Amino acid sequence: MSRMFRVLGFWTLVTALMALAGGMVQMALLFFFQTAAFMLLGYMNLKEKTYMLLFWGYMVLAFLGITYWSFFELELPI
């Protein structure tokens, strides 16, 4: 399971580099932070249950953040 967090770290790094190349600096910084967190967690050798709880906590926060952003911060083109 720890290897999966390193894979997540790799893909968030790829996303961060693409965002940086596209000029989206805030998004790139967010994904660089996620890369560091996933890589750190990937080398901690925790139990599988702990990794699952961390992943689901991350998913809940991500979905809440996306919902908040799309509902309150995004402007509708009318």
C-alpha positions in Angstrom: 0.0 0.0 0.0 2.9 2.4 0.7 4.0 2.0 -3.0 0.6 3.3 -4.1 1.2 6.6 -2.2 4.5 6.9 -4.1 2.6 6.3 -7.4 0.2 9.1 -6.3 3.2 11.3 -5.6 4.6 10.6 -9.1 1.3 11.5 -10.8 0.8 14.7 -8.7 4.3 15.7 -9.7 3.5 15.2 -13.3 0.3 17.3 -12.9 2.3 20.0 -11.1 4.9 20.2 -13.8 2.2 20.4 -16.5 0.4 23.2 -14.5 3.6 25.1 -14.1 4.3 24.8 -17.8 0.8 26.1 -18.5 1.3 29.1 -16.3 -1.0 28.0 -13.5 1.3 28.7 -10.6 -1.2 28.3 -7.8 -2.3 24.9 -9.0 1.3 23.9 -9.5 2.1 24.8 -5.9 -0.9 22.9 -4.6 0.2 19.8 -6.5 3.9 20.2 -5.5 2.7 20.2 -1.9 0.6 17.1 -2.5 3.6 15.4 -4.1 5.7 16.0 -1.0 3.0 14.8 1.3 2.4 11.6 -0.8 6.1 10.8 -1.0 6.6 11.3 2.7 3.6 9.0 3.5 4.9 6.5 1.0 8.1 6.0 2.9 6.6 5.9 6.4 5.8 2.1 6.3 2.5 2.5 8.1 -0.1 -0.3 8.4 -2.5 -0.8 5.5 -5.5 0.3 7.5 -3.8 3.6 8.3 -3.0 4.2 4.6 -6.7 3.5 3.8 -7.9 6.0 6.4 -5.4 8.6 5.2 -6.5 8.1 1.6 -10.2 8.4 2.4 -9.6 11.4 4.5 -7.7 13.0 1.6 -10.5 12.1 -0.8 -13.2 13.7 1.5 -11.1 16.9 1.8 -10.5 17.0 -2.0 -14.2 16.5 -2.8 -15.3 19.1 -0.2 -12.7 21.6 -1.6 -13.9 21.0 -5.2 -17.5 21.4 -4.2 -16.8 24.6 -2.3 -14.8 26.1 -5.1 -17.3 25.2 -7.8 -20.2 26.5 -5.8 -18.9 29.6 -4.1 -15.8 30.8 -6.0 -16.5 30.0 -9.6 -18.3 32.7 -11.6 -20.9 31.6 -14.0 -20.7 33.1 -17.5 -24.1 34.6 -18.0 
